[in-house]
Amino acid sequence: MVSADRLLAFAVMSLLVIVIPGPSVLFVIGRALAHGRRTALATVLGNVLGSYLLVAAVAFGLGALVEGSAAVFLAVKLAGAAYLVLLGVQAFRHRKDMKLTAVQPAGPRARGDLRTVADGVLVGCTNPKGIVFFAAVLPQFVDHAAGGLPAQMLVLGLVPIGIGLITDTVWGLTASAARSWFARSERRLSLIGGAGGFAMIGLGVTVAATGRAD
């Protein structure tokens, strides 16, 4: 349904965009530093699910509404920015509690994992970079003569999702490995948790301040 040359061209375009760290990558890094590998991987999963929701929105016409209306775009962007700031504040407030979770052999409960995935979904589907990319670039690679445009977009959307899954996982594992070194000292672990919180707050402010071109 989607030709190999279109898939390859879109893959190259996606890689060029994804290789530049954006809100989703920085969010994964912040969560990895603040909470560790398990949270980072759950965040990655949520991010890719949220990003694919953007693909589906574009495929079925909602993406054009968001991209075409400055007011809707601004509302989505500010909602995502506010949520990032909220998560950053929470991470900073609870930075001293990290020494307790660091020594526990068991990971967070399933409910915590699901909540973390949900956080990632929200950030992924309100990511301004993702909104602009999928709304402006994805439709350019479909074959209108072949028909089935929504299905083509859904298939093409799997390409950047797969690339993002791999690269975000690498970022998350790298950041969580650095956190493991800090975990040898309660003071250092508290500092890195605070740094992760500040990173998410800064990211939220940056997302809110970016223009339509971002």
Z-matrix of the N, CA and C atoms (Angstrom, degrees):
N
C 1 1.462
C 2 1.521 1 110.78
N 3 1.326 2 116.83 1 -41.69
C 4 1.469 3 121.61 2 176.58
C 5 1.521 4 107.17 3 -108.96
N 6 1.328 5 117.15 4 124.23
C 7 1.457 6 120.78 5 -175.81
C 8 1.523 7 111.10 6 -67.75
N 9 1.339 8 114.51 7 154.59
C 10 1.464 9 120.66 8 -177.69
C 11 1.526 10 111.86 9 -63.74
N 12 1.345 11 116.65 10 -35.48
C 13 1.458 12 118.39 11 -178.44
C 14 1.521 13 111.68 12 -69.02
N 15 1.336 14 116.62 13 -35.53
C 16 1.468 15 119.49 14 176.65
C 17 1.528 16 110.61 15 -68.31
N 18 1.333 17 116.64 16 -40.96
C 19 1.463 18 119.96 17 178.01
C 20 1.528 19 110.91 18 -61.36
N 21 1.330 20 115.53 19 -43.37
C 22 1.460 21 119.63 20 -179.13
C 23 1.522 22 111.32 21 -65.97
N 24 1.328 23 116.49 22 -43.94
C 25 1.464 24 120.14 23 -179.92
C 26 1.522 25 110.74 24 -63.13
N 27 1.338 26 116.59 25 -41.60
C 28 1.463 27 120.01 26 179.58
C 29 1.523 28 110.97 27 -69.24
N 30 1.340 29 117.16 28 -34.43
C 31 1.463 30 120.70 29 177.42
C 32 1.523 31 110.80 30 -63.04
N 33 1.334 32 116.39 31 -42.78
C 34 1.469 33 120.22 32 178.47
C 35 1.514 34 110.42 33 -63.59
N 36 1.335 35 116.73 34 -46.04
C 37 1.462 36 120.68 35 178.23
C 38 1.528 37 111.07 36 -60.15
N 39 1.324 38 116.27 37 -43.13
C 40 1.471 39 120.66 38 -179.50
C 41 1.520 40 111.47 39 -63.27
N 42 1.332 41 116.10 40 -42.86
C 43 1.460 42 120.41 41 -179.49
C 44 1.526 43 110.92 42 -62.14
N 45 1.328 44 116.57 43 -40.71
C 46 1.462 45 120.38 44 179.81
C 47 1.520 46 111.36 45 -63.42
N 48 1.320 47 116.65 46 -35.67
C 49 1.463 48 120.73 47 179.74
C 50 1.524 49 111.06 48 -77.72
N 51 1.342 50 116.48 49 -43.69
C 52 1.464 51 120.81 50 -174.81
C 53 1.521 52 112.04 51 -70.92
N 54 1.340 53 117.48 52 -30.84
C 55 1.460 54 120.23 53 -177.15
C 56 1.534 55 111.34 54 -64.44
N 57 1.321 56 116.79 55 -21.33
C 58 1.466 57 120.81 56 175.54
C 59 1.526 58 107.36 57 -87.06
N 60 1.339 59 119.23 58 112.40
C 61 1.470 60 120.42 59 -176.42
C 62 1.527 61 112.01 60 -57.46
N 63 1.309 62 115.24 61 130.18
C 64 1.455 63 121.40 62 177.95
C 65 1.518 64 110.51 63 -119.85
N 66 1.334 65 117.83 64 -163.89
C 67 1.459 66 121.30 65 -177.92
C 68 1.523 67 114.42 66 -55.02
N 69 1.336 68 117.67 67 -40.78
C 70 1.473 69 119.55 68 -177.92
C 71 1.523 70 111.58 69 -65.02
N 72 1.345 71 116.92 70 -44.24
C 73 1.462 72 120.47 71 179.51
C 74 1.520 73 110.87 72 -63.71
N 75 1.315 74 116.43 73 -47.43
C 76 1.464 75 120.22 74 -178.83
C 77 1.525 76 111.15 75 -64.64
N 78 1.330 77 116.19 76 -33.06
C 79 1.458 78 119.65 77 176.99
C 80 1.522 79 110.75 78 -66.59
N 81 1.326 80 116.75 79 -43.49
C 82 1.466 81 120.62 80 177.47
C 83 1.522 82 110.34 81 -60.24
N 84 1.329 83 117.11 82 -44.69
C 85 1.465 84 120.92 83 179.87
C 86 1.521 85 110.56 84 -62.21
N 87 1.323 86 116.73 85 -44.73
C 88 1.467 87 120.07 86 178.99
C 89 1.514 88 112.39 87 -61.11
N 90 1.328 89 116.65 88 -41.92
C 91 1.468 90 120.07 89 178.84
C 92 1.523 91 111.36 90 -68.69
N 93 1.328 92 116.82 91 -36.34
C 94 1.463 93 120.22 92 178.26
C 95 1.516 94 110.46 93 -64.55
N 96 1.313 95 117.17 94 -43.78
C 97 1.463 96 120.93 95 179.99
C 98 1.525 97 111.47 96 -67.98
N 99 1.317 98 116.15 97 -36.52
C 100 1.460 99 119.45 98 -176.97
C 101 1.521 100 113.15 99 -80.67
N 102 1.340 101 117.62 100 -33.13
C 103 1.464 102 119.55 101 -170.56
C 104 1.522 103 115.51 102 -130.36
N 105 1.330 104 119.20 103 -12.87
C 106 1.457 105 119.99 104 176.16
C 107 1.515 106 115.18 105 104.22
N 108 1.348 107 114.69 106 -176.87
C 109 1.459 108 122.25 107 -170.73
C 110 1.516 109 113.36 108 -64.43
N 111 1.332 110 117.59 109 -44.71
C 112 1.463 111 120.20 110 -176.39
C 113 1.524 112 111.13 111 -60.79
N 114 1.328 113 115.82 112 -44.67
C 115 1.462 114 119.90 113 177.89
C 116 1.517 115 110.73 114 -65.89
N 117 1.339 116 116.95 115 -38.67
C 118 1.466 117 120.17 116 179.75
C 119 1.527 118 110.79 117 -61.83
N 120 1.339 119 117.54 118 -44.80
C 121 1.461 120 120.28 119 -178.75
C 122 1.523 121 111.60 120 -68.11
N 123 1.336 122 117.01 121 -37.45
C 124 1.468 123 119.45 122 175.89
C 125 1.522 124 110.51 123 -65.77
N 126 1.322 125 116.70 124 -35.53
C 127 1.460 126 121.08 125 177.13
C 128 1.518 127 111.13 126 -65.97
N 129 1.339 128 116.64 127 -41.11
C 130 1.469 129 120.96 128 177.38
C 131 1.527 130 110.07 129 -59.23
N 132 1.330 131 116.18 130 -45.87
C 133 1.461 132 120.35 131 179.17
C 134 1.526 133 110.74 132 -59.46
N 135 1.329 134 116.11 133 -45.86
C 136 1.462 135 119.71 134 178.33
C 137 1.511 136 112.34 135 -62.48
N 138 1.334 137 116.01 136 -39.91
C 139 1.463 138 119.97 137 179.92
C 140 1.525 139 112.16 138 -60.80
N 141 1.336 140 116.68 139 -46.48
C 142 1.462 141 118.95 140 -177.62
C 143 1.531 142 110.58 141 -68.69
N 144 1.333 143 116.99 142 -34.97
C 145 1.461 144 119.26 143 175.98
C 146 1.530 145 110.74 144 -65.02
N 147 1.342 146 115.93 145 -43.35
C 148 1.461 147 119.51 146 177.78
C 149 1.515 148 111.82 147 -63.85
N 150 1.325 149 116.33 148 -39.26
C 151 1.463 150 119.98 149 178.53
C 152 1.526 151 111.21 150 -64.72
N 153 1.335 152 116.06 151 -37.50
C 154 1.465 153 117.58 152 179.92
C 155 1.527 154 111.25 153 -71.77
N 156 1.328 155 116.95 154 -25.19
C 157 1.461 156 119.30 155 172.12
C 158 1.524 157 110.26 156 -63.08
N 159 1.343 158 116.25 157 -35.96
C 160 1.464 159 119.74 158 175.31
C 161 1.526 160 110.36 159 -63.79
N 162 1.339 161 116.25 160 -41.59
C 163 1.464 162 120.13 161 177.48
C 164 1.530 163 110.10 162 -58.56
N 165 1.330 164 115.81 163 -46.84
C 166 1.466 165 119.75 164 -179.88
C 167 1.522 166 111.03 165 -63.47
N 168 1.337 167 116.69 166 -38.88
C 169 1.464 168 120.42 167 178.95
C 170 1.518 169 111.11 168 -62.38
N 171 1.324 170 116.39 169 -42.94
C 172 1.468 171 120.40 170 177.93
C 173 1.525 172 110.22 171 -66.37
N 174 1.326 173 116.52 172 -42.64
C 175 1.464 174 120.73 173 -177.65
C 176 1.520 175 112.04 174 -60.64
N 177 1.323 176 116.63 175 -34.08
C 178 1.464 177 120.14 176 -176.76
C 179 1.531 178 113.10 177 -106.09
N 180 1.334 179 115.97 178 15.70
C 181 1.458 180 119.91 179 168.89
C 182 1.504 181 117.47 180 99.20
N 183 1.345 182 119.07 181 -15.06
C 184 1.456 183 119.77 182 -177.88
C 185 1.523 184 112.00 183 -70.78
N 186 1.331 185 116.36 184 -29.58
C 187 1.458 186 119.39 185 179.83
C 188 1.510 187 112.49 186 -61.29
N 189 1.337 188 116.39 187 -36.84
C 190 1.458 189 119.67 188 178.78
C 191 1.521 190 110.64 189 -64.12
N 192 1.330 191 116.69 190 -35.75
C 193 1.466 192 120.22 191 178.41
C 194 1.521 193 111.10 192 -64.74
N 195 1.335 194 116.10 193 -45.03
C 196 1.460 195 120.03 194 -179.20
C 197 1.518 196 110.94 195 -65.12
N 198 1.333 197 116.26 196 -44.86
C 199 1.455 198 120.02 197 -178.51
C 200 1.522 199 111.93 198 -71.69
N 201 1.325 200 116.63 199 -32.65
C 202 1.457 201 119.98 200 -176.03
C 203 1.512 202 114.25 201 -81.82
N 204 1.325 203 117.80 202 -19.59
C 205 1.463 204 121.32 203 -178.91
C 206 1.520 205 109.49 204 -109.29
N 207 1.329 206 115.51 205 117.39
C 208 1.466 207 119.98 206 179.40
C 209 1.522 208 110.91 207 -62.42
N 210 1.319 209 116.73 208 -37.07
C 211 1.470 210 120.72 209 -177.73
C 212 1.527 211 110.86 210 -67.03
N 213 1.335 212 116.74 211 -44.94
C 214 1.471 213 120.19 212 179.85
C 215 1.520 214 110.20 213 -65.65
N 216 1.333 215 116.01 214 -43.83
C 217 1.457 216 120.07 215 179.05
C 218 1.528 217 110.60 216 -59.33
N 219 1.333 218 116.64 217 -45.09
C 220 1.466 219 121.01 218 -179.60
C 221 1.521 220 110.92 219 -62.71
N 222 1.338 221 116.89 220 -41.25
C 223 1.465 222 120.36 221 -179.60
C 224 1.523 223 111.21 222 -63.42
N 225 1.342 224 116.34 223 -43.52
C 226 1.463 225 120.19 224 179.01
C 227 1.521 226 110.68 225 -64.67
N 228 1.328 227 115.97 226 -43.57
C 229 1.461 228 120.64 227 -178.21
C 230 1.525 229 111.00 228 -63.59
N 231 1.336 230 117.37 229 -45.64
C 232 1.462 231 120.60 230 -178.30
C 233 1.528 232 111.55 231 -67.84
N 234 1.342 233 116.71 232 -33.56
C 235 1.468 234 119.36 233 176.95
C 236 1.527 235 110.26 234 -63.31
N 237 1.322 236 116.29 235 -45.35
C 238 1.464 237 120.00 236 178.07
C 239 1.513 238 112.04 237 -64.35
N 240 1.343 239 117.03 238 -40.67
C 241 1.465 240 120.89 239 179.90
C 242 1.525 241 111.14 240 -64.33
N 243 1.333 242 116.52 241 -43.27
C 244 1.461 243 120.55 242 179.94
C 245 1.527 244 111.38 243 -62.68
N 246 1.337 245 116.27 244 -38.57
C 247 1.457 246 119.56 245 -179.58
C 248 1.526 247 111.09 246 -68.51
N 249 1.336 248 116.84 247 -37.64
C 250 1.456 249 120.28 248 176.07
C 251 1.528 250 110.89 249 -61.54
N 252 1.319 251 116.78 250 -44.33
C 253 1.465 252 120.71 251 179.20
C 254 1.521 253 109.93 252 -61.94
N 255 1.332 254 117.13 253 -43.20
C 256 1.464 255 121.13 254 179.33
C 257 1.525 256 111.44 255 -59.54
N 258 1.330 257 116.66 256 -46.12
C 259 1.466 258 120.43 257 179.36
C 260 1.528 259 110.95 258 -64.77
N 261 1.338 260 116.63 259 -37.43
C 262 1.454 261 120.34 260 177.82
C 263 1.514 262 112.32 261 -64.62
N 264 1.326 263 116.54 262 -42.88
C 265 1.466 264 121.16 263 177.84
C 266 1.524 265 110.44 264 -62.14
N 267 1.328 266 116.57 265 -42.73
C 268 1.465 267 119.94 266 178.83
C 269 1.526 268 111.23 267 -62.62
N 270 1.345 269 116.44 268 -42.59
C 271 1.461 270 119.97 269 179.39
C 272 1.524 271 110.87 270 -63.39
N 273 1.325 272 117.30 271 -40.33
C 274 1.459 273 120.64 272 179.98
C 275 1.530 274 111.16 273 -68.35
N 276 1.314 275 117.31 274 -41.34
C 277 1.467 276 120.91 275 -178.81
C 278 1.521 277 112.15 276 -64.16
N 279 1.330 278 116.21 277 -32.81
C 280 1.464 279 120.50 278 -175.88
C 281 1.527 280 112.35 279 -103.64
N 282 1.317 281 116.94 280 18.91
C 283 1.473 282 119.97 281 -176.44
C 284 1.522 283 112.08 282 -62.19
N 285 1.338 284 117.91 283 -32.31
C 286 1.461 285 120.47 284 -178.25
C 287 1.523 286 112.07 285 -76.63
N 288 1.317 287 116.98 286 -16.21
C 289 1.461 288 120.28 287 178.02
C 290 1.519 289 111.92 288 -78.34
N 291 1.323 290 116.76 289 -11.26
C 292 1.458 291 120.21 290 -175.45
C 293 1.515 292 112.74 291 -63.91
N 294 1.323 293 117.71 292 -28.88
C 295 1.464 294 120.05 293 -179.36
C 296 1.525 295 110.93 294 -65.60
N 297 1.371 296 115.84 295 -24.40
C 298 1.449 297 119.12 296 178.99
C 299 1.527 298 111.04 297 -77.04
N 300 1.342 299 117.00 298 -43.17
C 301 1.458 300 120.24 299 -178.90
C 302 1.518 301 111.61 300 -74.22
N 303 1.330 302 117.08 301 -24.77
C 304 1.470 303 119.70 302 -176.65
C 305 1.518 304 112.09 303 -67.41
N 306 1.349 305 117.37 304 -27.92
C 307 1.457 306 119.66 305 -176.00
C 308 1.517 307 112.48 306 -96.96
N 309 1.338 308 117.51 307 -1.23
C 310 1.447 309 119.94 308 179.56
C 311 1.520 310 109.81 309 -81.85
N 312 1.350 311 118.83 310 129.03
C 313 1.455 312 120.18 311 -179.07
C 314 1.512 313 113.23 312 -68.17
N 315 1.324 314 117.23 313 -30.06
C 316 1.459 315 120.25 314 -177.67
C 317 1.513 316 110.06 315 -90.40
N 318 1.324 317 115.80 316 147.85
C 319 1.461 318 121.10 317 178.71
C 320 1.517 319 110.62 318 -81.59
N 321 1.348 320 116.83 319 -176.77
C 322 1.444 321 120.79 320 179.12
C 323 1.525 322 110.99 321 -61.56
N 324 1.307 323 115.73 322 156.69
C 325 1.454 324 119.44 323 177.76
C 326 1.525 325 110.64 324 -69.50
N 327 1.333 326 116.00 325 164.39
C 328 1.458 327 120.70 326 -176.26
C 329 1.518 328 111.50 327 -56.90
N 330 1.354 329 116.45 328 -37.12
C 331 1.445 330 119.60 329 -179.37
C 332 1.517 331 110.56 330 -61.94
N 333 1.346 332 116.29 331 -38.99
C 334 1.457 333 119.66 332 177.35
C 335 1.507 334 111.70 333 -64.80
N 336 1.329 335 116.99 334 -39.08
C 337 1.458 336 120.90 335 177.91
C 338 1.521 337 111.04 336 -63.40
N 339 1.338 338 116.27 337 -44.02
C 340 1.456 339 119.62 338 -179.77
C 341 1.522 340 111.03 339 -64.25
N 342 1.313 341 115.92 340 -38.51
C 343 1.462 342 119.30 341 178.39
C 344 1.525 343 110.31 342 -65.55
N 345 1.333 344 116.43 343 -38.41
C 346 1.456 345 120.02 344 178.46
C 347 1.522 346 110.92 345 -65.35
N 348 1.334 347 116.73 346 -41.90
C 349 1.463 348 120.57 347 176.76
C 350 1.524 349 109.85 348 -60.73
N 351 1.340 350 116.30 349 -42.15
C 352 1.464 351 120.17 350 179.65
C 353 1.527 352 111.00 351 -62.66
N 354 1.337 353 116.34 352 -38.98
C 355 1.468 354 119.73 353 175.79
C 356 1.525 355 110.44 354 -58.62
N 357 1.329 356 115.67 355 -45.14
C 358 1.461 357 120.08 356 -179.82
C 359 1.519 358 112.21 357 -64.49
N 360 1.337 359 116.88 358 -38.61
C 361 1.465 360 120.71 359 177.75
C 362 1.517 361 110.64 360 -60.17
N 363 1.334 362 116.01 361 -46.20
C 364 1.468 363 119.78 362 -178.69
C 365 1.515 364 111.40 363 -62.46
N 366 1.332 365 116.86 364 -44.50
C 367 1.458 366 120.13 365 179.13
C 368 1.536 367 110.50 366 -66.09
N 369 1.332 368 116.71 367 -40.67
C 370 1.455 369 119.83 368 -179.26
C 371 1.516 370 113.50 369 -63.90
N 372 1.339 371 117.48 370 -40.84
C 373 1.468 372 119.48 371 -176.12
C 374 1.522 373 112.38 372 -84.92
N 375 1.342 374 118.28 373 -6.46
C 376 1.469 375 120.20 374 175.05
C 377 1.525 376 111.19 375 -112.26
N 378 1.314 377 116.70 376 12.74
C 379 1.457 378 122.02 377 -179.95
C 380 1.534 379 110.29 378 -71.09
N 381 1.333 380 119.43 379 113.69
C 382 1.477 381 120.50 380 -178.46
C 383 1.517 382 112.85 381 -57.73
N 384 1.324 383 117.12 382 -37.49
C 385 1.466 384 120.44 383 179.13
C 386 1.524 385 110.55 384 -62.05
N 387 1.327 386 116.70 385 -42.73
C 388 1.456 387 120.67 386 179.06
C 389 1.520 388 112.09 387 -68.15
N 390 1.337 389 116.61 388 -40.82
C 391 1.465 390 120.67 389 179.83
C 392 1.528 391 110.18 390 -58.98
N 393 1.330 392 115.83 391 -49.66
C 394 1.462 393 120.01 392 -178.07
C 395 1.527 394 110.84 393 -65.53
N 396 1.333 395 117.15 394 -43.76
C 397 1.462 396 120.09 395 -177.10
C 398 1.521 397 111.40 396 -62.14
N 399 1.335 398 116.51 397 -50.64
C 400 1.455 399 118.75 398 -175.99
C 401 1.529 400 112.14 399 -71.58
N 402 1.334 401 117.23 400 -34.76
C 403 1.465 402 119.37 401 -178.95
C 404 1.522 403 111.95 402 -74.81
N 405 1.343 404 117.04 403 -35.27
C 406 1.461 405 120.21 404 -173.99
C 407 1.527 406 113.43 405 -95.97
N 408 1.339 407 117.43 406 -31.60
C 409 1.469 408 120.34 407 -172.22
C 410 1.527 409 112.02 408 -101.28
N 411 1.325 410 116.91 409 -44.71
C 412 1.472 411 120.07 410 -175.20
C 413 1.530 412 113.43 411 -53.24
N 414 1.343 413 120.25 412 -46.94
C 415 1.475 414 119.21 413 -177.57
C 416 1.521 415 113.73 414 -62.97
N 417 1.322 416 118.52 415 -19.77
C 418 1.457 417 121.14 416 -178.09
C 419 1.534 418 112.68 417 -72.19
N 420 1.333 419 116.98 418 -15.16
C 421 1.462 420 119.68 419 -174.16
C 422 1.528 421 113.01 420 -105.10
N 423 1.323 422 117.54 421 5.04
C 424 1.462 423 119.33 422 178.06
C 425 1.528 424 109.58 423 -86.80
N 426 1.325 425 115.78 424 154.55
C 427 1.455 426 122.48 425 177.95
C 428 1.535 427 107.84 426 -100.20
N 429 1.340 428 115.78 427 101.79
C 430 1.471 429 120.00 428 -176.20
C 431 1.518 430 111.67 429 -64.47
N 432 1.322 431 117.34 430 -30.02
C 433 1.460 432 120.15 431 -179.19
C 434 1.527 433 112.10 432 -69.47
N 435 1.322 434 116.10 433 -25.56
C 436 1.469 435 120.05 434 -177.83
C 437 1.520 436 112.54 435 -80.53
N 438 1.344 437 117.33 436 -18.28
C 439 1.455 438 120.63 437 -178.72
C 440 1.521 439 112.13 438 75.66
N 441 1.331 440 115.53 439 -176.64
C 442 1.468 441 120.36 440 -179.81
C 443 1.510 442 112.37 441 58.83
N 444 1.326 443 117.62 442 46.50
C 445 1.463 444 121.50 443 -174.02
C 446 1.534 445 112.90 444 -59.93
N 447 1.336 446 119.82 445 -45.71
C 448 1.478 447 118.47 446 178.28
C 449 1.528 448 112.70 447 -57.65
N 450 1.343 449 116.42 448 -42.41
C 451 1.462 450 119.83 449 180.00
C 452 1.523 451 110.85 450 -64.63
N 453 1.342 452 116.61 451 -39.83
C 454 1.461 453 119.71 452 177.67
C 455 1.524 454 110.81 453 -61.27
N 456 1.323 455 116.82 454 -43.77
C 457 1.468 456 120.40 455 -179.47
C 458 1.526 457 111.51 456 -64.84
N 459 1.329 458 116.40 457 -38.55
C 460 1.463 459 119.84 458 178.92
C 461 1.525 460 110.94 459 -64.19
N 462 1.333 461 116.22 460 -37.91
C 463 1.461 462 119.75 461 178.53
C 464 1.529 463 110.34 462 -70.69
N 465 1.328 464 116.40 463 -47.55
C 466 1.461 465 120.31 464 179.32
C 467 1.527 466 111.06 465 -60.26
N 468 1.323 467 116.62 466 -36.07
C 469 1.464 468 120.54 467 -178.28
C 470 1.513 469 113.34 468 -63.87
N 471 1.338 470 116.94 469 -22.24
C 472 1.460 471 119.91 470 178.05
C 473 1.529 472 111.99 471 -66.45
N 474 1.346 473 116.30 472 -23.95
C 475 1.467 474 119.98 473 -177.82
C 476 1.525 475 111.68 474 -65.61
N 477 1.361 476 119.64 475 -58.03
C 478 1.462 477 118.51 476 178.16
C 479 1.523 478 112.85 477 -65.65
N 480 1.332 479 117.04 478 -28.26
C 481 1.466 480 119.74 479 177.45
C 482 1.525 481 109.83 480 -64.04
N 483 1.332 482 116.41 481 -44.32
C 484 1.458 483 119.85 482 178.60
C 485 1.517 484 112.35 483 -64.95
N 486 1.337 485 116.42 484 -42.50
C 487 1.463 486 120.07 485 178.00
C 488 1.528 487 110.20 486 -63.17
N 489 1.325 488 115.98 487 -44.19
C 490 1.461 489 120.19 488 179.90
C 491 1.521 490 112.37 489 -63.73
N 492 1.330 491 116.65 490 -37.63
C 493 1.460 492 120.48 491 178.65
C 494 1.528 493 110.65 492 -60.13
N 495 1.336 494 116.06 493 -43.75
C 496 1.467 495 120.28 494 -179.09
C 497 1.525 496 111.29 495 -68.58
N 498 1.332 497 116.41 496 -50.77
C 499 1.471 498 119.47 497 -175.85
C 500 1.524 499 112.20 498 -67.90
N 501 1.330 500 117.48 499 -40.00
C 502 1.463 501 119.81 500 179.15
C 503 1.523 502 111.35 501 -65.48
N 504 1.342 503 115.85 502 -36.99
C 505 1.465 504 119.41 503 177.68
C 506 1.520 505 110.82 504 -63.38
N 507 1.332 506 116.31 505 -42.01
C 508 1.467 507 119.92 506 177.89
C 509 1.520 508 110.48 507 -62.04
N 510 1.338 509 116.85 508 -45.66
C 511 1.468 510 120.21 509 177.74
C 512 1.531 511 110.85 510 -59.05
N 513 1.336 512 116.82 511 -45.72
C 514 1.459 513 120.65 512 -177.61
C 515 1.517 514 112.60 513 -64.42
N 516 1.342 515 117.21 514 -43.69
C 517 1.460 516 120.78 515 179.79
C 518 1.523 517 111.17 516 -66.59
N 519 1.330 518 116.38 517 -38.13
C 520 1.466 519 119.71 518 178.76
C 521 1.519 520 111.16 519 -64.63
N 522 1.330 521 116.03 520 -45.63
C 523 1.463 522 119.89 521 -179.61
C 524 1.523 523 111.52 522 -66.56
N 525 1.335 524 117.40 523 -39.24
C 526 1.463 525 120.05 524 179.91
C 527 1.517 526 111.44 525 -69.54
N 528 1.344 527 117.49 526 -30.09
C 529 1.463 528 120.38 527 175.80
C 530 1.515 529 110.73 528 -65.63
N 531 1.332 530 116.58 529 -39.75
C 532 1.461 531 120.03 530 176.31
C 533 1.521 532 110.28 531 -64.62
N 534 1.321 533 116.65 532 -35.86
C 535 1.457 534 120.90 533 178.85
C 536 1.530 535 110.83 534 -65.13
N 537 1.350 536 116.74 535 -35.53
C 538 1.456 537 120.06 536 179.37
C 539 1.524 538 111.40 537 -60.39
N 540 1.332 539 116.93 538 -35.94
C 541 1.464 540 120.21 539 177.17
C 542 1.517 541 110.12 540 -66.33
N 543 1.323 542 116.93 541 -40.48
C 544 1.454 543 120.13 542 178.96
C 545 1.530 544 111.49 543 -67.73
N 546 1.335 545 116.81 544 -25.19
C 547 1.458 546 120.48 545 -176.81
C 548 1.531 547 112.72 546 -66.77
N 549 1.321 548 117.52 547 -13.32
C 550 1.462 549 120.01 548 178.00
C 551 1.526 550 111.58 549 -69.01
N 552 1.298 551 116.81 550 -15.55
C 553 1.457 552 121.49 551 178.15
C 554 1.522 553 108.53 552 -130.29
N 555 1.343 554 117.47 553 127.51
C 556 1.455 555 120.71 554 -179.97
C 557 1.521 556 111.33 555 -60.81
N 558 1.326 557 116.26 556 -37.89
C 559 1.466 558 119.35 557 -179.16
C 560 1.526 559 110.45 558 -67.83
N 561 1.329 560 116.34 559 -43.47
C 562 1.467 561 119.24 560 179.02
C 563 1.525 562 110.85 561 -65.03
N 564 1.345 563 117.01 562 -38.48
C 565 1.451 564 120.58 563 179.43
C 566 1.524 565 110.70 564 -64.52
N 567 1.328 566 116.44 565 -40.62
C 568 1.457 567 120.29 566 176.87
C 569 1.520 568 111.17 567 -63.05
N 570 1.338 569 115.72 568 -40.03
C 571 1.467 570 119.79 569 179.35
C 572 1.520 571 111.53 570 -64.86
N 573 1.336 572 117.18 571 -42.51
C 574 1.455 573 119.35 572 -178.36
C 575 1.521 574 110.25 573 -70.54
N 576 1.328 575 117.25 574 -32.55
C 577 1.464 576 119.79 575 175.11
C 578 1.516 577 111.20 576 -64.49
N 579 1.328 578 116.02 577 -41.85
C 580 1.459 579 119.67 578 175.93
C 581 1.514 580 111.89 579 -64.61
N 582 1.332 581 116.47 580 -38.60
C 583 1.463 582 120.41 581 178.71
C 584 1.525 583 110.75 582 -63.81
N 585 1.340 584 116.65 583 -40.73
C 586 1.463 585 119.91 584 177.10
C 587 1.516 586 111.73 585 -63.17
N 588 1.331 587 116.12 586 -39.63
C 589 1.464 588 119.94 587 176.89
C 590 1.515 589 111.87 588 -63.58
N 591 1.342 590 115.97 589 -45.79
C 592 1.462 591 120.11 590 178.23
C 593 1.528 592 111.06 591 -62.35
N 594 1.339 593 116.30 592 -37.12
C 595 1.462 594 119.71 593 179.34
C 596 1.525 595 110.94 594 -61.88
N 597 1.334 596 117.21 595 -41.74
C 598 1.454 597 120.37 596 179.51
C 599 1.527 598 111.43 597 -69.19
N 600 1.344 599 116.73 598 -37.83
C 601 1.468 600 119.90 599 176.80
C 602 1.528 601 109.93 600 -63.29
N 603 1.342 602 115.73 601 -46.43
C 604 1.458 603 119.81 602 178.51
C 605 1.512 604 112.22 603 -61.73
N 606 1.334 605 116.18 604 -37.89
C 607 1.454 606 120.46 605 178.36
C 608 1.521 607 110.74 606 -64.48
N 609 1.338 608 116.48 607 -42.34
C 610 1.459 609 119.98 608 178.58
C 611 1.516 610 111.96 609 -61.23
N 612 1.340 611 116.22 610 -43.64
C 613 1.467 612 120.35 611 178.02
C 614 1.525 613 110.57 612 -63.20
N 615 1.328 614 116.66 613 -41.24
C 616 1.464 615 121.09 614 179.96
C 617 1.517 616 111.33 615 -63.87
N 618 1.326 617 116.63 616 -44.75
C 619 1.462 618 120.58 617 178.44
C 620 1.527 619 110.77 618 -60.30
N 621 1.333 620 116.54 619 -41.94
C 622 1.466 621 119.96 620 179.83
C 623 1.523 622 111.79 621 -64.93
N 624 1.334 623 116.50 622 -31.27
C 625 1.466 624 120.23 623 -174.73
C 626 1.519 625 113.29 624 -88.79
N 627 1.338 626 118.25 625 -13.53
C 628 1.464 627 119.66 626 -176.52
C 629 1.519 628 110.66 627 -73.10
N 630 1.312 629 114.80 628 150.53
C 631 1.445 630 121.00 629 -179.54
C 632 1.508 631 111.50 630 -88.10
N 633 1.308 632 115.71 631 -176.73
C 634 1.459 633 121.64 632 -178.05
C 635 1.523 634 112.20 633 -61.48
N 636 1.344 635 117.16 634 -28.68
C 637 1.458 636 119.86 635 -177.52
C 638 1.515 637 112.34 636 -68.40
N 639 1.338 638 118.65 637 -18.85
C 640 1.455 639 121.29 638 -178.39
C 641 1.524 640 112.03 639 -86.44
